[in-house]
Amino acid sequence: MSNEAKHEENSLIMQGGKQTITVRWRSLPWHWSPYWVGAYLVSDDITRTSPIKFQFVVNSVRGEHKFDMLNMREDIVFYLFKAIGDKAQLVGKSNVVSLERKNQPTQAHLAYTSNPGELLLSWTTGRNFTNQMVQFGPSTSNITAISMASSALLYSSEEMCGGWASGVGFRDPGIRHRAMMKATQGSKDLCYRYGSDVGDISYAKGFESEWENFMDQVWKIEEIATQVPYMTAIGNHERDWPNSGEKEKRHGKSRSVRGSFDSGGECGVAYNRRFVMPAPSPTLPSFSAFSSSASSDSPWYSFSHPLLHVAVISTEHSLEQQKKWLEEDLRLVDRSVTPWVMVVGHRPMYFTGILPGAADDQQVAQELREAFEPLLMLYKVDVVLAGHHHSYQRTCPIYHGECQKTGDGGYAAPVYLVTGNGGYLNSPIVMPKPKEFEYADSLHHGYLRVSVDEKFLEVQYLRTSRHGQAKTHDKIRLAAHN
C-alpha cells in the first residue's frame, strides 16, 4: 500500500482541516472473502475499534481508493484486511500520515444564551493545548476584548450507556472550550477570533468519528455556525437507549421515555456536551444556565430573537416537567414586543407516513398533542416545527385534528411543519394526503427559510437541486394577531 502524495522517507503530511488521501494497492492474492481498506488513528487498537472510514477492494490486481480525512487530532494510518467481522485478517499497513496541526481549533459554533446580546462560542482542540480564548470587538480593526475559555474533556467512554458508543465506536473526542462574548453597546456587529494566545482553531449512533464528520465542513456546520447561532433540538438518534433513564433518575435527572437503541448507546451525553444550549429555567443567569444544561439531561430551553420567540422541547423525555416549563415560558412572552412564537421538537405532533414504525410514531404524536396542544392554542403559538419523518409536510391551522378558521383577533391555530428531508433517505407518505395537510413532499430534499417583521411571519419551503439553485415550492404567510 502506498499514498499518492509522497515526501521524504515515504511520509505524508496533513496540514489540518480536511484532506483527500489516495491509498493504492497491487498484486493481492486471490481470496474468497473481500479485501477492504480501513482508516484508523495511530493510537487505535484495530481489534477493538471500528475504522473511521472503510472501502472494499474491487480489483485485487491493482487499484486505489480516495479517502476524505479530517483533523481528528492524531496521525492516521491505513490497514488492509481480508474477510470481515470476527474473521477479518490484517494483510498490510500503510505508512503513517502525519498531522501537522494536531491542536488546530475545529468544530466551532455559536449559541444564544439566556441574556440578550450575549453569545457562547464553543470549539474543540487536542488535549495538549491550553490558554484558549476568544478575542472580539465591533470591527476587525477593533478586536480588543478578551474572554478566556473554560476547558474540559468532552466525555469519556465510561459516561456512555452501552452499545457501540462505549465500545468499538468510541474515540477520544478532544477538549471542548467555551467562551462568552457580548456585543459592544450601540454596535450591531461582532467580530471575533479564537484559539490560543500562541497561534492556531448525526447519525453518529455511537460512532465518535461520525460526530467528527458532522461537525466538519463536509456538512458546512462550522461554516454556518460561526456566522450565526446554531440552536438545536435533541432527537431519538442522540438520546434513545433502553433503561438509560433509570440510571439518570437515581441522580435526580430526567428520564428518557423512548426505549429504542437509536442513539447507539450515547444516551444524550455526546449531544449535550457538544451542543450546549440554555438551561430550561428562564430565570437562571447565562453562565450557570449553560453549565446546568451541559451536565444535566434536560435539553429543553427557549431563546428570543428580535420579534420571534422560540421554545425548544425534547420529544425523547418525560413530558410532564416540560409541560410546566413550557406554560411558564409562553406566559412570559410579551407579544407586544415579540409578536411571533415558534415551538420546536424533533418528533412531529402531526404527520402522515407509512413506513414500518409509523404506528409507534403516531402514538408518540398523540402523546405530544395531549401534553402540549392546549398550551399551544392558549398562548397562540404560530408555528410548530418538527423533523424525524424524512419529508416536508404542512398542515392547515389545526386544533384537535380539525382545521380552524381565523377568529376575531386574527388568530386561528398553530400551523404544524415537518421538515425532515434535509439530506437523509426520504420517507414515504400516505397518498392521497389527508385533508388536514395542505402540502406534502417525500420525493425531494429541501429546507425552510423563515422571515419575520412586525406584521407578517413567512415560511418558505425550498427544494434543493444538484443542477441549479434551490427553488420555493411552498409558502405560508401569517398575519399578526391579537
C-alpha positions in Angstrom: 0.0 0.0 0.0 1.2 3.5 -0.7 0.0 7.1 -0.7 -0.3 9.2 -3.8 1.5 12.2 -2.3 4.9 11.3 -1.1 7.5 13.3 0.9 11.0 12.4 2.2 11.2 9.0 3.8 7.9 7.9 2.4 5.9 10.2 4.7 2.8 12.2 4.0 1.8 15.3 6.0 -1.7 16.6 6.5 -1.8 20.3 7.1 -5.0 20.2 9.1 -8.7 20.5 8.2 -9.9 18.1 5.5 -7.6 16.5 3.0 -8.0 13.8 0.4 -5.6 10.9 0.7 -5.2 8.3 -2.0 -4.4 4.7 -0.9 -3.1 2.3 -3.6 -2.6 -1.5 -3.7 -1.4 -4.1 -6.1 -0.9 -7.8 -6.6 -3.3 -9.1 -3.8 -3.6 -12.9 -3.7 -7.0 -14.3 -4.6 -9.2 -14.8 -1.6 -12.8 -15.9 -1.3 -13.7 -13.2 1.2 -13.5 -9.5 0.2 -10.5 -7.3 0.9 -11.1 -3.9 2.4 -9.1 -0.8 3.4 -9.8 0.9 6.7 -8.6 4.3 8.1 -7.6 4.4 11.8 -5.8 6.7 14.2 -2.4 5.5 15.2 -3.5 5.0 18.8 -6.4 2.8 17.8 -6.5 -0.8 18.8 -7.7 -2.2 15.5 -9.0 -5.3 17.2 -11.4 -3.3 19.4 -12.1 -0.2 17.3 -14.2 0.4 14.2 -12.5 2.2 11.3 -13.1 5.9 10.8 -13.9 5.1 7.2 -13.5 2.0 5.0 -13.9 0.9 1.4 -14.0 -2.5 -0.2 -11.3 -3.6 -2.7 -12.9 -4.2 -6.1 -9.9 -5.1 -8.2 -7.3 -7.2 -6.4 -4.7 -6.9 -9.2 -4.3 -3.1 -8.9 -6.4 -0.2 -7.6 -6.8 2.8 -5.4 -9.3 4.5 -3.1 -9.6 8.1 -2.1 -10.4 9.0 1.5 -11.5 12.5 2.6 -9.9 12.6 6.1 -10.4 15.1 8.9 -8.3 16.6 11.6 -9.1 14.2 14.4 -6.1 15.4 16.4 -3.9 12.4 15.7 -1.8 10.8 12.9 -3.6 8.4 10.6 -2.7 5.0 9.2 -4.5 2.7 6.7 -4.8 -1.0 7.1 -5.6 -3.7 4.5 -7.8 -6.6 5.7 -9.3 -9.7 4.1 -12.6 -11.0 5.3 -15.0 -9.1 7.6 -16.3 -9.2 11.1 -14.7 -11.7 13.5 -12.9 -13.4 10.6 -11.1 -10.3 9.4 -7.3 -10.7 9.0 -4.7 -8.0 8.7 -2.9 -8.1 5.4 -1.0 -4.8 5.2 -0.3 -1.4 6.6 0.4 2.0 5.0 3.0 4.5 6.1 1.8 6.9 8.7 0.1 10.1 7.6 1.4 12.8 9.9 -1.0 15.5 11.1 1.0 18.8 11.3 -1.6 20.8 13.3 -2.9 18.4 15.9 -4.2 21.3 18.1 -5.8 23.4 15.4 -9.1 24.7 16.8 -12.0 23.0 15.0 -15.8 22.4 15.2 -16.6 25.9 16.3 -20.2 27.0 16.7 -22.2 29.9 18.3 -25.2 29.6 20.5 -27.5 32.2 22.2 -27.5 32.5 25.9 -30.4 33.5 28.2 -29.1 37.1 28.2 -29.8 39.4 25.3 -26.7 40.5 23.3 -24.6 37.6 24.6 -23.2 34.7 22.6 -21.4 31.4 23.6 -18.7 30.2 21.3 -17.6 26.6 21.6 -14.7 24.8 19.8 -12.5 21.7 20.1 -8.8 21.0 20.3 -6.5 18.2 21.2 -5.5 17.5 24.8 -2.2 19.5 24.9 -3.4 23.0 24.2 -4.2 25.5 27.0 -4.7 29.2 27.3 -7.7 29.1 24.8 -9.5 32.4 24.4 -11.7 34.4 22.1 -10.8 38.0 21.2 -13.8 40.1 20.0 -14.9 43.6 19.2 -17.2 45.7 16.9 -14.9 45.5 13.9 -11.9 43.6 12.5 -9.7 46.6 13.4 -11.0 46.8 16.9 -10.8 43.3 18.4 -9.7 44.3 21.9 -12.0 42.4 24.3 -10.8 39.1 25.6 -12.7 36.2 27.1 -10.8 33.3 28.5 -12.3 29.9 27.7 -13.3 27.2 30.2 -12.0 23.9 29.0 -12.8 20.2 29.8 -12.8 16.8 28.2 -16.0 16.4 26.2 -16.9 13.0 27.5 -15.4 9.5 28.2 -16.5 6.0 27.2 -17.5 5.4 30.8 -20.2 8.1 30.5 -21.9 6.3 27.6 -24.8 3.9 28.3 -23.5 1.0 26.3 -23.6 -0.3 22.8 -21.2 0.9 20.2 -20.8 4.2 22.0 -18.9 2.7 24.9 -17.1 0.0 22.7 -15.9 -0.1 19.1 -17.4 3.2 18.2 -15.6 5.4 20.9 -12.6 7.6 20.2 -11.2 10.5 22.2 -13.5 13.4 21.3 -10.9 16.0 22.3 -11.1 19.0 24.7 -14.1 21.4 24.4 -13.5 25.1 25.0 -16.3 27.6 25.7 -16.1 31.4 26.0 -18.7 34.1 26.3 -18.9 37.2 24.1 -21.1 40.3 24.5 -21.7 42.8 21.7 -20.5 46.3 22.3 -23.3 48.7 23.2 -24.5 50.6 20.2 -22.9 48.2 17.7 -24.8 45.7 15.6 -21.6 43.8 14.5 -19.5 41.4 16.4 -16.1 40.3 15.0 -14.0 37.6 16.7 -11.1 35.2 16.5 -10.5 32.2 18.7 -7.8 29.7 19.7 -4.7 30.1 21.9 -2.5 33.0 22.6 0.3 31.5 20.6 -1.3 30.8 17.2 -3.8 28.2 15.9 -8.7 27.0 15.5 -25.6 12.9 13.3 -26.5 10.0 12.8 -23.4 9.2 14.9 -25.4 6.5 16.8 -22.4 5.5 18.9 -19.6 6.1 16.5 -17.4 9.1 17.5 -15.9 9.5 14.1 -19.4 10.3 12.7 -19.6 13.3 15.1 -16.2 14.5 13.7 -17.6 14.2 10.2 -20.8 16.0 11.0 -19.0 18.9 12.7 -16.5 19.3 9.9 -17.1 21.5 6.9 -18.1 18.4 4.9 -21.5 19.3 6.4 -20.8 23.0 6.4 -21.7 23.1 10.1 -18.7 25.1 11.1 -19.0 27.5 8.2 -22.6 28.3 9.1 -22.4 28.0 12.9 -19.5 30.5 13.3 -21.6 33.2 11.5 -25.0 32.7 13.2 -26.1 30.9 16.4 -26.7 27.2 15.8 -29.6 26.2 18.0 -30.5 22.5 18.1 -33.2 20.1 19.4 -32.4 16.6 20.6 -33.8 13.6 18.8 -34.0 9.8 19.0 -30.6 9.3 17.4 -29.0 11.4 20.1 -30.8 10.3 23.2 -32.7 7.0 23.0 -31.3 3.9 24.8 -33.2 1.3 26.8 -33.2 1.8 30.6 -30.8 4.7 30.4 -33.4 6.9 32.1 -33.4 4.8 35.3 -29.7 5.4 35.7 -30.2 9.1 35.5 -33.3 9.0 37.7 -31.1 7.9 40.6 -29.1 11.1 40.2 -32.1 13.3 40.1 -32.1 13.8 36.4 -34.8 13.4 33.8 -35.8 10.1 32.3 -35.8 9.2 28.7 -39.2 7.7 27.8 -38.3 6.1 24.4 -36.8 2.6 24.8 -35.2 2.2 21.4 -31.5 1.7 20.6 -31.4 4.6 18.2 -28.5 6.5 19.9 -26.1 3.6 19.8 -25.5 3.9 23.5 -24.7 7.6 23.6 -27.9 8.3 25.6 -27.6 12.1 25.1 -24.1 12.5 26.5 -22.3 13.4 23.2 -25.1 15.7 22.1 -25.4 17.6 25.5 -21.6 18.2 25.6 -21.2 19.2 22.0 -24.3 21.5 21.8 -24.6 23.4 25.0 -27.9 25.2 24.9 -29.5 27.5 27.5 -30.9 25.6 30.6 -34.7 25.2 31.0 -35.2 27.9 33.6 -35.6 31.4 32.1 -34.5 33.0 35.4 -31.0 31.4 35.6 -28.0 33.6 34.8 -26.5 32.7 31.5 -23.2 31.1 32.6 -24.8 28.9 35.3 -27.6 28.2 32.8 -25.1 26.8 30.3 -23.2 24.9 32.9 -26.5 23.3 34.0 -27.6 22.3 30.6 -24.3 20.7 29.8 -24.2 18.5 32.8 -27.9 17.6 33.1 -30.3 15.7 30.9 -32.9 18.4 30.5 -32.4 19.6 26.9 -35.4 21.9 26.6 -34.9 25.7 26.5 -36.0 28.9 24.8 -34.4 32.0 23.3 -35.6 35.2 21.7 -34.5 36.7 18.5 -35.9 40.2 17.7 -39.6 39.7 17.0 -39.5 35.9 17.4 -39.5 33.7 20.5 -38.5 30.1 20.1 -39.2 27.3 22.6 -37.4 24.0 22.1 -38.8 20.9 23.7 -37.5 17.3 23.9 -39.7 14.7 22.5 -37.5 12.0 24.0 -38.0 12.8 27.7 -40.9 12.7 30.1 -43.4 15.4 29.1 -44.9 16.4 32.5 -42.0 18.5 33.6 -41.6 20.1 30.2 -45.3 20.9 30.1 -45.0 23.0 33.3 -41.9 24.7 32.0 -43.4 25.5 28.6 -46.5 27.0 30.1 -44.4 29.4 32.2 -42.1 30.2 29.3 -45.0 31.0 26.9 -46.8 33.0 29.6 -43.8 35.3 30.0 -43.6 36.3 26.3 -44.7 39.9 25.8 -46.4 39.7 22.4 -46.4 43.5 22.1 -42.6 43.3 21.9 -42.2 39.8 20.4 -45.3 39.2 18.2 -44.3 35.7 16.9 -43.8 32.4 18.8 -42.5 29.1 17.4 -42.2 25.8 19.2 -39.6 23.2 18.0 -39.3 19.5 18.8 -37.8 16.5 17.0 -40.8 14.2 16.6 -43.9 15.7 15.0 -47.3 16.2 16.6 -49.0 15.9 13.2 -47.6 13.9 10.3 -48.6 11.3 7.6 -46.4 8.3 7.0 -46.5 4.6 6.0 -43.1 3.3 7.0 -42.8 0.4 9.5 -42.8 2.1 12.9 -45.2 4.9 11.7 -47.8 3.5 14.1 -45.5 3.9 17.0 -44.6 7.4 15.9 -48.3 8.2 15.6 -48.7 7.1 19.2 -45.9 9.4 20.3 -47.6 12.2 18.2 -50.8 11.7 20.1 -48.9 11.8 23.5 -47.3 15.1 22.4 -50.6 16.6 21.3 -52.3 15.6 24.6 -49.5 17.2 26.6 -48.9 20.4 24.6 -51.7 21.2 22.2 -53.9 23.0 24.7 -51.0 25.2 25.7 -50.1 26.0 22.1 -53.6 27.1 21.4 -54.0 29.0 24.6 -50.8 31.1 24.1 -51.4 31.4 20.3 -48.3 29.7 19.1 -47.9 30.5 15.4 -45.8 27.6 14.1 -44.7 24.2 15.4 -41.6 22.8 13.7 -40.5 19.2 13.8 -38.3 16.7 11.9 -38.0 12.9 12.4 -40.1 11.9 9.4 -37.9 12.4 6.3 -40.3 14.5 4.3 -41.7 18.0 4.2 -45.3 18.4 5.4 -47.5 21.4 6.3 -50.9 21.3 7.9 -53.7 23.9 7.9 -54.1 25.9 11.2 -55.2 22.9 13.2 -56.5 22.1 16.7 -57.7 18.6 17.9 -57.3 17.3 14.4 -59.6 19.9 12.8 -58.7 22.8 10.5 -59.6 26.1 12.2 -60.9 29.4 10.8 -59.4 32.7 11.7 -61.1 34.2 14.7 -61.9 37.9 15.5 -58.4 38.6 16.7 -56.8 37.3 13.5 -55.6 34.0 15.0 -56.8 30.5 14.0 -54.5 27.9 15.4 -50.8 26.7 15.1 -49.5 25.5 11.7 -47.5 22.3 12.0 -44.5 21.8 9.8 -42.4 18.7 9.3 -39.0 19.5 7.8 -37.1 16.2 7.9 -35.9 16.0 4.4 -32.6 17.8 4.7 -30.4 15.1 3.3 -31.0 11.5 4.5 -33.2 9.0 2.7 -36.7 10.2 2.2 -39.7 8.5 4.0 -42.9 7.7 2.1 -46.2 9.4 3.0 -49.9 8.5 2.6 -51.3 9.4 -0.8 -53.6 11.0 -1.4 -52.6 13.1 1.6 -55.1 13.6 4.4 -57.3 16.7 4.2 -55.5 18.5 7.1 -52.2 18.5 5.2 -52.1 21.4 2.7 -48.7 20.4 1.3 -46.5 17.3 1.4 -43.3 16.2 -0.4 -41.5 13.0 0.2 -39.6 12.8 -3.1 -37.2 15.7 -2.7 -34.7 17.2 -0.3 -35.1 20.7 1.0 -35.0 23.3 3.8 -37.1 26.1 5.3 -36.4 29.8 5.2 -38.2 31.8 7.9 -38.6 35.6 7.9 -40.5 37.9 10.2 -41.4 41.5 10.7 -43.9 43.3 12.9 -46.8 42.4 10.6 -46.0 39.1 8.9 -44.3 35.7 9.5 -43.4 33.9 6.3 -42.1 30.4 5.9 -40.8 29.2 2.5 -40.0 25.5 1.6 -37.2 25.3 -0.9 -36.3 22.2 -2.8 -32.6 21.6 -3.3 -31.2 20.5 -6.7 -27.9 19.3 -8.0 -28.4 21.2 -11.2 -29.2 24.7 -10.0 -30.4 27.0 -7.2 -33.0 25.9 -4.7 -36.5 27.0 -5.6 -39.5 27.8 -3.5 -42.2 25.1 -3.8 -44.5 26.0 -0.8 -45.0 29.2 1.2 -47.2 30.4 4.0 -47.6 34.0 5.2 -49.2 34.6 8.6 -50.6 38.0 9.6 -50.0 39.5 13.0 -52.8 38.9 15.5 -54.0 40.0 18.9 
